[in-house]
């Protein structure tokens, strides 16, 4: 039997709607947010984290945003996954959230192009 839609996932899809169609897929206890097959954000504990490069990370951290840190259960090793939280003021503003989301999508696209070389 299919799981009921997650209300937070539906909220995220509406929040990023100005970017165009996005979808959310459950993965690893959280979820990924995708546009055109590229993951540009991840969801964990009802927090939206955007994929970053050095420039976007600096901009988000200047807004007071926090990195997504994954702790390996087997030994407690902490890994920075390269994602930083969406600014709180963007959580209620689809246009602002989508501006940040487009930047994260550009980072994801650049990472894919670099990996393809």
Secondary structure by P-SEA (a helix, b strand, c coil): ccccccaaaaaaaaaaccccbbbbbbcccbbbbbccccccccccccbbbbbbcaaaaaaaaaaccccccccccccccccccccccccccccccaaaaaaaaaaaaaaaaaaaaaaac
